[in-house]
């Protein structure tokens, strides 16, 4: 899902932002590449990836301190502890992210990003405050999404989290509010909802058998009873 209706690629294409756009470098990553890993004070490299080039590193930027905008593809931001992974955000073209966090950043498909070190970004952005407003709106979308995830984990069980996810997915479908397109693999959907893959598969099967959903084709469902689905969220 897109985090907001703001597309920073469209914003950067405006003539008044040309100086800021020229500060970015484009980088290409293959599917399933780890672009960034959690930052540690003793890191001596920007990030361990063969696509990295030292030319994008400012002398005032600490290792791994970058702002990037998704140009093409889909990118996942997730936390990892042992063998458990939990998705925090899915980034799509036009979304922005700052790399200095305790999260992993991984491509879900062949992707391109526009990247610049944070020092250069903040310096250039100071001269175009209207662009800063757009950035804040996108980052606010990520924060809202994160709080929603925390709320679900703290206050709802897996059944309620899945029910809410399905209702939200249907609401975002402009062509048919009853149809859900699950654009994530079973594993990624489970990580997004903080449950096991088997649990999510079982719940989807239960929703289908009970007449709440109808599976129309792989990863596509139709909601037959929104009322019952809403009851599961409470």
trRosetta pair geometry for C-beta under 8 A, 3 or more apart (Angstrom, degrees):
i j d omega theta_ij theta_ji phi_ij phi_ji
1 90 6.5 99 40 65 60 122
1 92 8.0 -127 111 -15 21 132
1 168 7.7 -30 -83 136 163 109
1 169 7.3 -124 -70 -107 122 71
1 172 6.0 -86 -129 -125 113 175
2 5 7.1 82 119 -87 130 42
2 92 5.3 -75 -97 48 76 136
2 94 7.6 12 -144 70 115 118
2 95 7.3 -161 -149 -60 71 111
3 89 6.7 4 -80 -155 129 114
3 91 7.5 -21 -18 -109 121 58
3 92 7.9 176 -4 26 79 93
3 95 5.7 89 20 -115 118 120
3 138 6.4 85 89 -160 122 69
3 141 3.5 118 150 132 101 128
3 142 5.7 -6 -154 -64 155 61
3 144 8.0 138 -171 57 94 102
3 145 6.0 -78 -130 -31 99 137
4 137 5.7 151 178 142 168 93
4 138 5.4 -131 31 -106 133 56
4 140 7.5 63 -68 73 139 86
4 141 3.9 -128 -44 -61 100 147
6 11 7.3 10 -178 -35 93 128
6 94 7.1 -174 118 157 56 116
6 134 5.3 172 -169 -160 135 86
6 137 5.0 104 -19 100 155 125
6 138 5.2 -115 80 -65 124 90
6 141 7.8 -163 34 -22 106 137
7 10 4.3 66 91 7 107 111
7 11 7.0 172 95 -11 57 85
7 93 7.1 15 -145 122 106 81
7 94 3.3 -64 -145 -135 71 148
8 11 5.0 -50 -146 38 45 117
8 12 6.0 46 155 -22 72 102
8 69 5.1 -116 91 -134 130 134
8 94 5.1 146 29 -165 65 64
8 95 7.3 131 13 -88 112 5
8 96 5.5 54 -10 -46 161 109
8 134 6.1 141 -101 135 81 121
8 135 6.9 58 -105 -87 129 68
8 138 6.3 -38 -44 -39 114 157
9 12 5.9 -52 -144 36 29 109
9 13 6.6 36 152 -27 60 105
9 69 6.6 160 -65 149 76 129
9 71 6.7 117 -97 -123 129 58
9 93 6.1 -24 -9 168 144 92
9 94 4.8 -90 7 -91 96 75
9 114 7.9 146 -99 -1 86 137
10 13 5.8 -54 -153 26 31 116
10 14 7.8 46 148 -34 57 90
10 94 6.8 8 2 -117 88 121
11 14 6.1 -41 -172 4 41 114
11 17 6.3 62 145 -8 74 167
11 131 6.1 133 155 -126 126 86
11 134 5.0 135 -98 139 165 174
12 17 5.2 -121 -136 117 44 135
12 20 6.6 -117 -130 96 90 105
12 21 4.6 123 178 -89 103 103
12 24 7.8 -3 -155 2 152 144
12 69 7.4 160 -24 72 145 172
12 114 7.7 -143 76 94 178 172
12 131 7.7 70 -83 -134 63 128
13 17 7.7 32 40 65 19 116
13 21 7.5 92 -80 -92 33 149
14 17 5.0 69 69 15 88 105
14 18 8.0 -117 99 -43 49 71
15 18 5.7 -17 -161 -32 44 114
16 128 6.6 142 140 -127 94 119
16 130 7.7 19 114 58 138 130
17 20 4.9 -50 -174 43 80 116
17 21 5.8 88 126 -30 87 98
17 128 5.7 108 -105 -169 76 165
17 131 5.5 111 -109 -77 122 136
18 21 5.5 -53 -145 35 34 115
18 22 6.4 35 158 -22 66 104
19 22 6.0 -55 -152 32 29 111
19 23 7.3 37 148 -28 59 100
19 124 6.3 -164 123 -155 96 110
19 127 7.2 -24 84 84 141 136
19 128 7.7 167 60 -34 105 128
20 23 5.8 -50 -163 18 39 116
20 24 7.8 38 147 -22 62 97
20 121 7.9 63 -155 -140 96 60
20 124 4.6 144 -107 142 76 125
20 125 6.4 73 -118 -80 129 61
20 128 5.9 -84 -34 28 135 145
20 131 6.3 -142 25 83 173 176
21 24 6.1 -54 -168 21 42 111
23 116 4.9 48 130 -123 96 147
23 120 5.2 179 -172 150 127 119
23 121 6.8 165 118 -86 140 55
23 124 5.2 -125 -28 -34 157 163
24 69 7.2 -40 -125 29 150 110
24 114 4.0 14 174 178 142 103
24 115 6.4 120 -156 51 83 25
24 116 4.8 -85 -98 -44 59 109
25 53 7.7 -107 147 59 156 118
25 55 7.4 124 -87 99 161 102
25 56 5.0 -111 31 -96 144 115
25 114 7.2 148 69 -156 29 58
25 115 5.7 -38 64 65 82 80
25 116 6.8 133 10 -79 76 66
26 71 6.5 17 -133 -30 103 163
26 112 5.8 2 -172 -178 101 112
26 113 7.2 164 -149 84 56 39
26 114 5.7 -33 -93 -98 67 64
26 115 7.7 131 -109 16 19 79
27 51 5.5 107 -171 148 108 121
27 52 7.8 11 -135 -95 144 44
27 56 7.9 -44 -54 -43 123 161
27 112 6.9 162 81 -154 41 64
27 113 5.4 -15 59 60 91 87
27 115 5.6 -1 5 10 120 127
28 51 6.7 -144 70 -140 57 139
28 110 7.6 1 -173 -176 93 89
28 111 7.5 169 -152 93 53 43
28 112 5.1 -26 -99 -99 69 83
29 33 4.0 -129 180 58 110 149
29 35 5.9 -66 -82 -82 165 99
29 49 7.6 -29 -113 -176 111 140
29 51 6.0 -116 -89 8 76 166
29 73 7.9 -127 66 62 91 171
29 107 4.9 174 108 -31 119 147
29 110 7.3 178 92 -152 53 49
29 111 5.3 -11 61 64 95 86
29 112 7.5 165 19 -89 72 34
29 113 7.2 17 2 0 114 104
30 33 5.2 110 61 -42 67 114
30 107 7.1 158 97 76 32 145
30 110 5.9 -30 -138 -106 43 78
31 107 5.9 -128 -130 115 32 110
31 108 7.0 -20 -148 139 83 25
31 109 5.0 -21 -105 -140 100 31
31 110 5.3 -47 -46 -49 81 58
31 111 7.8 110 -87 -10 50 84
32 106 6.6 -6 -154 179 41 109
32 107 6.3 -65 -12 78 14 82
32 108 7.5 47 -71 -124 55 27
33 49 6.8 74 179 -138 112 124
33 51 7.6 29 -173 2 154 134
33 106 6.8 176 86 -151 40 66
33 107 4.8 28 44 24 84 116
33 111 7.9 -136 43 41 112 102
34 37 6.2 33 160 -63 125 90
34 47 7.9 -142 123 170 87 120
34 49 7.0 -151 85 -83 71 112
34 104 6.2 -54 -142 -168 104 106
34 105 7.2 109 -165 75 59 55
34 106 5.3 -32 -101 -97 58 87
35 47 6.8 42 157 123 46 161
35 49 6.6 -2 -133 -61 39 164
35 68 7.8 -87 154 43 145 168
35 75 7.2 -15 5 -144 140 125
35 105 4.6 -54 62 102 103 105
35 106 6.8 -176 7 -92 81 29
35 107 6.6 93 -36 -33 107 88
35 113 7.2 63 -137 -1 153 152
36 47 5.3 -94 -111 -104 56 150
36 64 6.3 111 -144 -152 105 100
36 66 7.7 -152 -85 49 133 115
36 99 4.6 -153 -117 -148 160 109
36 103 7.8 50 100 94 109 72
36 104 6.9 174 92 -154 66 41
36 105 4.1 38 42 31 96 115
37 47 6.4 148 16 -141 84 100
37 48 7.3 3 5 29 131 96
37 64 7.9 -81 60 -121 64 138
37 104 5.8 -4 -119 -111 55 80
38 101 7.2 -78 -121 108 69 52
38 102 4.5 21 -129 -149 115 52
38 103 6.7 118 -83 22 80 16
38 104 6.9 -49 -33 -62 76 65
39 43 6.4 -93 -156 2 64 145
39 62 7.8 71 -163 117 136 118
39 63 7.3 157 -140 96 99 82
39 64 4.7 -178 -101 95 103 147
39 65 7.7 58 -110 -66 149 69
39 99 7.4 107 -53 133 115 85
39 100 5.3 -8 -13 -140 156 67
39 101 7.2 103 7 44 105 21
39 102 7.4 -91 34 -84 73 49
40 43 5.0 121 65 -37 78 94
43 63 4.6 -145 107 95 110 142
43 64 6.2 21 102 -13 158 125
44 63 6.7 -178 -166 -67 8 160
45 48 6.0 77 96 -68 144 68
45 52 7.8 102 169 100 103 160
45 63 6.1 98 90 -151 21 133
46 52 5.3 175 76 -167 122 142
46 54 7.3 178 -17 -107 132 58
46 56 7.7 89 -144 77 164 99
46 57 5.6 -126 -81 -79 128 124
46 63 5.4 -140 -97 -153 39 77
46 64 5.9 152 -168 -63 50 51
46 66 7.7 56 -170 -36 108 125
47 52 5.8 168 62 -71 78 144
47 63 7.9 151 -48 171 56 91
47 64 5.8 97 -61 -101 90 88
47 99 7.8 -99 -54 -174 133 146
48 52 8.0 -102 -139 6 7 140
49 52 4.9 105 71 -23 86 101
52 56 7.7 -110 -162 40 72 120
53 56 5.9 91 78 -4 83 96
54 57 5.4 -52 -166 21 59 118
56 66 7.5 29 138 -112 118 126
56 115 6.0 30 -172 108 150 107
56 116 7.0 -128 -165 -119 100 36
56 117 6.4 154 152 -38 73 90
57 61 5.9 -138 -164 68 69 118
57 63 7.8 -9 -135 -109 131 55
57 117 6.0 96 -140 -72 36 134
58 61 4.1 91 57 -6 95 106
58 117 4.0 -152 1 81 104 155
58 118 8.0 -116 32 50 133 53
58 119 4.6 -129 94 54 159 123
58 120 5.5 -178 -65 -31 137 99
60 117 7.9 133 70 135 73 136
60 119 4.4 105 86 -98 111 166
61 65 4.4 -159 -174 75 92 115
61 66 7.3 61 -178 -70 145 62
61 117 3.8 -105 -49 -171 161 127
61 118 5.8 135 -120 38 109 81
61 119 5.0 -131 -64 -1 86 109
61 120 7.8 -44 -48 -4 126 86
62 65 4.5 87 57 -24 75 132
62 100 7.4 67 72 -100 115 130
64 99 5.5 -134 170 125 76 123
64 100 6.3 119 118 -90 94 71
65 99 6.6 -171 -127 69 18 103
65 100 5.1 13 -112 -56 71 119
65 117 6.2 49 96 -158 85 84
65 118 4.9 -75 153 9 95 120
65 119 7.7 55 117 -21 124 84
66 98 7.3 176 92 -153 43 54
66 99 4.5 33 53 8 83 131
66 100 7.9 140 27 -32 49 79
66 115 5.5 3 178 -167 132 101
66 116 6.8 152 -155 80 84 31
66 117 5.6 -66 -102 -108 71 44
66 118 6.3 -143 -109 -38 17 79
67 96 6.6 -3 -175 -171 95 107
67 97 7.6 169 -152 87 55 38
67 98 5.4 -26 -100 -102 72 74
67 99 7.5 -132 -71 -5 26 85
67 115 7.3 160 85 -149 47 55
67 116 5.7 -17 62 65 92 82
67 117 7.7 68 16 156 78 11
67 118 5.6 111 -26 -95 95 67
67 121 4.4 46 29 -68 140 172
68 96 7.1 168 90 -150 39 62
68 97 6.0 -15 62 60 83 81
68 99 6.9 57 1 -49 106 103
68 113 4.5 13 180 170 124 127
68 114 6.3 157 -157 79 68 49
68 115 4.2 -18 -101 -98 100 79
68 116 7.6 156 -86 20 55 57
69 94 7.0 -17 -176 -146 103 19
69 95 7.1 166 -151 85 63 36
69 96 5.0 -29 -96 -96 78 77
69 113 6.6 151 72 -164 40 75
69 114 4.5 -8 55 55 96 105
69 115 8.0 -162 24 -69 61 44
70 73 6.7 -123 -166 69 106 77
70 74 7.8 29 -160 -117 147 25
70 75 5.6 -153 -99 10 123 123
70 91 4.9 162 -38 142 140 107
70 92 6.1 -176 95 134 151 16
70 93 5.2 -122 114 -99 98 34
70 94 6.7 -33 69 26 91 32
70 95 5.1 22 19 53 118 84
70 96 7.9 -138 3 -75 74 32
70 97 7.9 51 -35 3 92 104
70 111 6.8 -53 -148 -169 93 119
70 112 7.9 108 -169 84 54 54
70 113 5.8 -47 -108 -107 42 81
71 93 6.3 0 160 -127 17 91
71 111 7.6 131 57 176 77 74
71 112 4.0 -51 70 100 122 97
71 113 5.8 -179 3 -107 94 20
71 114 5.5 107 -58 -27 109 86
72 93 5.9 9 -99 -85 35 115
72 110 7.8 -7 112 113 109 77
72 111 6.0 -172 93 -145 66 54
72 112 4.7 42 35 32 94 97
73 93 7.6 114 41 -59 42 86
73 107 5.9 -13 153 -151 143 105
73 108 7.2 162 171 57 94 72
73 109 4.9 -161 -145 80 93 88
73 110 5.9 -137 -93 97 126 42
73 111 2.7 -119 65 -99 158 84
73 112 6.6 135 3 15 113 54
74 90 6.3 -12 -171 -175 105 98
74 91 7.1 149 -163 78 53 56
74 92 5.9 -17 -109 -98 75 71
74 107 7.3 113 82 -163 53 61
74 108 4.3 -35 93 53 104 118
74 109 5.5 61 34 21 90 101
74 111 6.9 -124 40 -85 31 124
75 90 7.5 147 77 -164 45 50
75 91 4.3 -21 66 62 97 108
75 92 7.9 -171 26 -69 75 29
75 95 7.9 -151 51 75 108 124
75 97 7.7 -124 104 8 134 146
75 105 6.2 11 172 -176 114 90
75 106 6.9 163 -160 84 69 35
75 107 5.5 -42 -104 -102 76 54
75 108 6.7 -162 -93 2 21 86
75 111 5.8 107 -64 -155 95 171
75 113 7.5 42 -57 -75 152 118
76 87 5.8 -67 -165 -128 110 105
76 89 7.6 163 -156 88 47 51
76 90 5.8 -22 -104 -108 68 67
76 91 7.5 -160 -74 19 20 81
76 105 7.4 167 85 -152 48 45
76 106 5.1 -18 61 65 95 88
76 107 7.7 143 17 -124 78 6
76 108 5.5 88 -24 -51 104 106
76 188 7.1 -112 -103 -139 149 119
77 87 7.3 98 76 -161 53 64
77 88 4.8 -60 107 64 98 103
77 89 4.4 15 45 53 117 90
77 90 7.7 -145 21 -70 77 25
77 91 6.6 71 -21 -22 102 108
77 97 6.4 -174 -71 -134 136 150
77 101 8.0 26 -165 77 121 144
77 103 5.0 32 -178 149 91 143
77 104 7.3 162 -154 81 46 49
77 105 5.5 -14 -102 -102 73 74
77 142 8.0 21 46 -147 154 121
78 85 5.3 30 155 -180 136 98
78 86 6.0 163 -162 80 88 38
78 87 4.7 -46 -98 -100 101 49
78 88 6.0 174 -103 4 36 81
78 103 6.3 146 70 -164 22 97
78 104 5.4 -24 66 61 78 96
78 106 7.0 -25 22 19 109 112
78 191 6.6 -3 -133 156 135 133
79 85 7.1 163 84 -155 47 53
79 86 4.9 -12 58 59 95 96
79 88 6.2 81 -19 -42 91 112
79 102 6.9 32 -119 114 96 92
79 103 5.6 -68 -75 -111 65 78
79 104 7.4 152 -100 14 20 85
80 84 7.0 160 -153 89 53 54
80 85 4.9 -14 -102 -104 82 79
80 86 7.7 -177 -76 20 39 68
80 104 5.8 28 -8 -8 118 129
81 84 5.2 -12 66 64 81 102
85 191 5.0 -18 101 -132 88 132
86 149 8.0 125 164 174 111 136
86 191 5.7 -166 -116 -175 31 81
86 192 7.9 121 -167 -97 58 19
86 194 5.9 23 -128 -95 112 79
87 90 6.9 15 176 -55 127 83
87 188 6.5 59 -51 -167 146 76
87 191 4.7 93 -16 118 95 101
87 192 4.2 -31 59 -87 128 66
88 103 5.9 -69 18 -120 144 143
88 142 7.8 41 140 -171 100 94
88 145 7.6 105 163 113 63 108
88 146 5.8 8 -166 -103 96 94
88 149 6.8 -127 -133 24 54 167
89 97 7.6 171 86 -96 141 124
89 142 5.2 -17 -94 -135 153 93
89 145 5.7 96 -101 97 90 144
89 146 7.1 -43 -54 -62 100 86
90 108 7.7 -3 -141 -14 98 146
90 184 7.8 -112 -85 -81 148 116
90 192 7.8 -16 -38 -103 112 126
91 95 4.1 -150 -153 88 86 140
91 97 5.9 -71 -86 -32 150 126
92 95 5.6 91 51 -9 51 120
94 138 7.8 -148 140 -112 78 137
95 138 6.0 167 -141 -169 58 123
95 142 7.9 110 -166 -63 112 108
96 135 5.8 -38 55 -137 163 82
96 138 5.0 89 30 106 99 143
96 139 6.7 -51 83 -59 106 83
97 105 6.8 154 114 -112 150 135
97 142 7.3 122 -102 -88 84 158
98 101 7.1 106 95 -29 80 104
98 118 6.8 55 -144 -96 107 118
98 139 7.7 19 -7 -110 107 123
99 105 6.8 -79 -121 -6 84 146
100 118 7.4 -31 -9 -38 122 149
107 110 7.1 40 161 -115 140 13
107 111 4.3 -155 -131 16 120 125
108 111 7.8 72 42 -44 57 127
108 188 7.5 41 -120 -102 127 157
116 120 5.2 -107 170 84 109 118
116 121 4.8 132 100 -64 117 96
117 120 5.1 83 65 14 83 103
117 121 6.9 -156 93 -9 39 93
118 121 5.4 -58 -143 40 34 115
118 122 6.0 28 163 -16 70 107
119 122 6.3 -58 -146 38 24 103
119 123 6.2 23 156 -18 61 112
120 123 5.8 -60 -146 38 28 112
120 124 6.1 20 161 -12 67 110
121 124 6.2 -62 -146 41 24 103
121 125 5.9 22 159 -21 64 116
122 125 5.6 -56 -137 39 28 112
122 126 6.7 45 158 -37 61 96
123 126 6.2 -47 -162 12 28 114
124 127 6.4 -61 -173 30 43 106
124 128 7.3 -5 148 17 72 106
125 128 6.1 -81 -151 58 44 85
125 129 7.7 87 158 -92 73 38
125 131 6.0 -121 -140 87 85 114
125 132 5.3 106 168 -74 112 94
125 135 7.3 -20 -141 -3 143 153
126 129 7.4 7 -163 -69 34 77
128 131 4.4 32 121 9 111 115
128 132 7.2 153 101 -19 66 83
129 132 5.0 -46 -154 27 49 120
129 133 7.0 57 149 -26 69 92
130 133 5.8 -40 -160 20 40 115
130 134 7.4 39 145 -15 61 99
131 134 5.6 -51 -160 33 44 112
131 135 6.5 46 145 -20 71 103
132 135 5.5 -52 -149 36 37 114
132 136 6.3 40 153 -21 67 103
133 136 5.8 -53 -150 34 31 112
133 137 6.6 33 151 -22 63 104
134 137 5.7 -53 -153 32 33 113
134 138 6.7 28 152 -15 65 104
135 138 5.9 -58 -152 37 33 107
135 139 6.2 25 155 -11 69 109
136 139 5.8 -57 -141 44 30 107
136 140 5.9 39 154 -27 64 108
137 140 5.5 -52 -147 34 27 117
137 141 6.8 36 150 -25 59 98
138 141 5.6 -46 -158 24 36 115
138 142 7.1 36 146 -16 63 98
139 142 5.5 -47 -155 32 42 113
139 143 6.5 42 147 -19 67 103
140 143 5.4 -51 -147 37 37 113
140 144 6.2 40 153 -21 67 103
141 144 5.7 -50 -146 35 31 112
141 145 6.3 33 153 -19 63 106
142 145 5.7 -56 -151 37 31 113
142 146 6.3 32 152 -22 65 106
143 146 5.6 -54 -149 34 32 113
143 147 6.5 31 154 -17 65 103
144 147 5.9 -54 -148 37 31 109
144 148 6.4 35 151 -22 63 106
145 148 5.6 -54 -152 33 32 115
145 149 6.6 34 150 -21 64 102
146 149 5.6 -52 -153 32 34 113
146 150 6.5 33 151 -17 66 104
147 150 5.6 -52 -147 38 36 112
147 151 6.2 41 152 -23 66 104
148 151 5.6 -51 -147 35 31 114
148 152 6.4 31 154 -19 63 105
149 152 5.8 -56 -152 35 30 111
149 153 6.4 25 155 -15 66 107
149 192 7.9 -108 -114 -177 116 62
149 194 7.4 128 -172 -32 93 120
150 153 5.9 -57 -146 39 31 108
150 154 6.0 19 161 -12 67 114
151 154 6.2 -65 -141 43 24 103
151 155 5.7 -27 179 24 64 118
151 156 7.6 40 133 1 70 106
152 155 7.0 -77 -123 53 15 80
152 156 5.0 -49 -154 47 59 119
152 160 7.4 -171 -148 107 84 96
152 161 4.5 90 -178 -110 121 101
152 164 6.7 -143 -107 58 119 146
152 193 7.5 -89 139 -149 143 64
152 194 7.2 157 109 24 107 129
153 156 7.6 -16 -42 52 10 76
153 161 7.6 44 -70 -89 48 139
153 194 5.1 48 -98 24 103 176
156 160 3.6 -119 -168 91 114 129
156 161 5.2 145 108 -54 121 76
156 164 7.2 20 155 -7 174 134
156 233 7.3 -30 -125 -161 141 55
157 160 5.4 94 52 14 63 100
157 161 7.1 -123 106 -6 32 94
158 161 5.6 -55 -143 38 33 112
158 162 6.2 31 159 -18 67 106
158 193 6.6 82 -144 144 79 116
158 194 7.5 -140 -100 88 83 78
158 195 4.2 83 -124 -93 123 141
158 199 5.3 -37 165 153 164 133
158 200 7.4 -119 179 -75 119 65
158 203 6.6 -143 129 -54 104 149
159 162 6.1 -58 -150 37 26 107
159 163 6.3 26 154 -19 63 110
159 203 6.0 -171 -106 -129 68 128
159 232 5.6 -106 145 -174 100 115
160 163 5.6 -54 -144 37 32 113
160 164 6.3 31 158 -18 66 106
160 232 5.7 -165 -99 147 58 75
160 233 5.3 107 -157 -132 85 36
160 234 7.6 -133 -126 43 119 23
161 164 6.0 -56 -149 37 29 108
161 165 6.3 31 152 -21 63 108
161 193 4.8 134 130 -160 125 98
161 194 6.8 -86 -172 47 172 98
161 195 7.1 167 71 -27 137 121
162 165 5.5 -54 -147 35 33 114
162 166 6.3 32 156 -19 66 105
162 193 5.9 31 -75 -143 71 155
162 195 7.6 -39 -52 18 106 152
162 200 6.3 162 -97 -129 130 80
162 203 5.2 110 51 123 169 149
162 204 7.5 -124 -177 -63 141 73
162 207 7.9 -136 125 -41 125 140
163 166 5.9 -56 -150 35 29 110
163 167 6.5 27 154 -16 64 107
163 229 5.1 176 -156 -172 99 75
163 230 7.5 174 160 -82 120 18
163 232 3.9 169 -69 93 165 119
163 233 5.0 -138 104 -63 119 76
164 167 5.8 -56 -148 38 33 110
164 168 6.2 31 155 -17 67 107
164 233 4.8 104 -70 -120 88 112
165 168 5.9 -58 -148 39 28 110
165 169 6.2 30 154 -21 65 108
165 189 8.0 125 149 -162 156 95
165 192 7.4 107 -122 117 143 117
165 193 6.1 -68 -37 -89 152 113
166 169 5.6 -52 -144 35 30 112
166 170 6.4 30 156 -18 63 105
166 180 5.5 -38 -152 -99 79 157
166 207 7.9 165 -51 -162 170 168
166 213 7.5 -86 -159 -84 151 125
166 221 7.4 -41 -142 80 116 135
166 223 6.9 134 152 -81 113 114
166 229 6.3 -99 88 -162 124 136
167 170 5.8 -55 -149 36 30 110
167 171 6.4 32 153 -22 64 107
167 223 7.8 75 -96 -95 60 156
167 226 7.1 100 -114 -148 98 92
167 229 5.9 159 -65 131 103 123
167 230 6.7 88 -93 -82 148 71
167 233 6.9 -39 6 -58 146 139
168 171 5.6 -55 -148 34 32 114
168 172 6.6 28 155 -18 64 106
169 172 6.0 -59 -153 35 31 109
169 173 7.1 37 148 -30 62 101
169 180 4.6 64 108 -138 123 96
169 181 7.0 -152 173 49 115 54
169 182 7.2 4 -161 -83 164 61
170 173 5.7 -50 -157 19 38 115
170 177 5.5 70 157 177 90 56
170 178 6.1 9 -155 -126 125 16
170 179 6.7 141 -126 61 83 29
170 180 5.2 -54 -68 -73 81 86
170 223 5.6 -16 -91 -9 156 134
170 226 7.8 -137 93 -105 161 111
171 177 6.3 25 -107 -146 38 96
173 176 5.6 -35 132 67 124 58
173 177 6.0 169 73 -99 95 34
173 179 5.4 -144 152 73 168 83
173 180 7.1 -129 -32 -93 139 36
173 181 6.9 128 -93 3 118 98
175 179 7.6 -28 86 48 91 129
176 179 4.2 44 97 10 117 115
178 222 5.5 32 134 -162 98 81
178 223 4.8 -129 -160 52 74 88
178 224 7.9 78 -173 -71 121 32
178 226 7.5 -102 -115 -55 85 112
179 216 7.6 -27 -133 11 101 149
179 220 6.8 -6 -172 -171 99 94
179 221 7.4 162 -154 87 53 43
179 222 5.4 -28 -99 -101 67 73
179 223 7.7 -133 -66 8 22 79
180 213 7.9 -47 29 -132 130 117
180 220 7.0 163 84 -154 58 46
180 221 4.6 -8 57 61 108 89
180 222 7.4 -174 16 -84 79 24
180 223 6.7 83 -23 -37 109 93
181 219 6.7 40 -167 136 57 93
181 220 5.7 -10 -107 -105 63 81
182 189 6.2 -3 -169 -85 116 141
182 219 4.3 -125 66 -162 92 83
182 220 7.3 -146 19 -69 79 35
182 221 7.2 43 -19 3 108 101
183 219 7.1 102 -79 166 29 133
184 188 4.0 -125 -175 93 109 114
184 189 4.4 144 95 -59 123 80
184 192 6.6 -18 -179 -10 177 139
185 188 4.8 88 52 12 80 101
185 189 6.9 -146 89 -6 38 88
186 189 5.8 -56 -145 37 28 111
186 190 6.3 30 156 -20 63 107
186 197 5.0 73 140 -152 103 107
186 200 6.6 170 -163 86 82 124
186 201 6.2 18 -150 -67 130 102
187 190 5.8 -56 -151 35 29 112
187 191 6.5 26 153 -16 64 106
187 197 5.4 -31 -94 -85 56 127
188 191 5.6 -53 -146 38 35 111
188 192 6.3 39 153 -23 65 104
189 192 5.6 -53 -149 33 32 114
189 193 6.4 11 158 -3 65 111
189 197 7.9 94 67 -119 86 73
189 200 5.8 157 111 171 108 163
190 193 6.1 -70 -147 48 28 98
190 195 5.3 -103 -156 81 79 71
190 196 5.8 -23 -166 154 135 17
190 197 4.3 -97 -34 -79 157 55
190 199 7.0 116 -131 55 108 92
190 200 4.8 -135 -88 -4 84 136
191 194 7.5 37 -171 -72 31 35
193 200 6.3 122 55 -89 142 121
195 199 4.4 -104 165 80 117 135
195 200 5.6 133 92 -49 122 90
196 199 4.5 100 58 0 83 103
196 200 7.2 -156 91 -3 46 83
197 200 6.0 -58 -152 38 33 107
197 201 6.2 33 153 -19 67 109
198 201 5.7 -56 -145 38 31 112
198 202 6.2 32 156 -20 65 108
199 202 5.8 -58 -149 36 28 110
199 203 6.3 26 155 -18 64 108
200 203 5.7 -55 -146 37 32 111
200 204 6.3 32 156 -19 65 105
201 204 5.9 -55 -149 36 29 110
201 205 6.4 28 153 -17 63 108
202 205 5.7 -58 -151 38 31 112
202 206 6.3 32 151 -21 66 106
203 206 5.5 -52 -145 36 33 113
203 207 6.3 36 155 -21 66 103
204 207 5.7 -49 -146 34 31 112
204 208 6.4 31 152 -19 62 107
204 213 7.1 -53 -161 62 68 157
204 215 7.9 72 161 -75 106 114
204 221 7.5 -130 -156 -71 105 149
205 208 5.7 -57 -150 36 31 112
205 209 6.3 29 155 -17 67 107
206 209 5.8 -55 -143 38 31 108
206 210 6.1 19 161 -11 65 113
207 210 6.2 -64 -143 44 24 104
207 212 4.3 -76 -167 68 81 120
207 213 4.4 45 129 8 107 114
207 229 7.6 47 -143 -99 121 95
208 212 7.4 -77 -66 57 24 76
208 213 4.9 -55 -84 79 63 96
208 214 6.7 106 -138 -107 84 30
208 215 5.6 -8 -115 -21 137 99
208 221 7.6 -111 -85 -131 99 119
210 228 7.7 -147 128 146 119 152
211 224 5.8 -93 169 90 68 139
211 225 6.2 55 123 -10 86 131
212 223 7.1 -33 161 -148 70 70
212 224 6.2 169 175 54 18 91
212 225 5.0 -86 -122 54 56 103
212 228 5.2 -119 -105 91 103 124
212 229 5.6 126 -168 -66 119 89
213 221 4.7 -14 -168 -176 119 126
213 222 6.8 140 -161 72 64 45
213 223 6.2 -41 -103 -104 69 47
213 224 6.4 175 -103 8 13 93
214 221 6.6 148 73 -161 40 72
214 222 4.8 -16 59 58 96 98
214 224 5.6 80 -19 -43 101 118
215 220 7.4 106 -163 82 61 57
215 221 5.5 -42 -100 -102 54 81
216 220 4.9 -60 64 110 101 104
216 221 6.6 162 6 -114 86 23
216 222 5.6 74 -39 -19 118 102
217 220 4.8 21 58 46 80 119
223 226 5.4 60 146 -73 132 77
223 229 6.2 -52 -147 -18 119 154
225 228 4.3 25 126 21 119 113
225 229 6.5 146 100 -18 69 88
226 229 5.4 -59 -148 40 38 114
226 230 6.1 41 154 -23 71 103
227 230 5.8 -54 -150 34 29 110
227 231 6.6 32 151 -23 62 103
228 231 5.5 -48 -150 30 36 117
228 232 6.9 40 151 -23 62 100
229 232 5.9 -52 -160 27 35 113
229 233 7.3 40 145 -26 62 99
230 233 5.7 -48 -159 20 42 115
230 234 7.3 43 151 -24 67 98
231 234 6.2 -49 -159 22 39 112
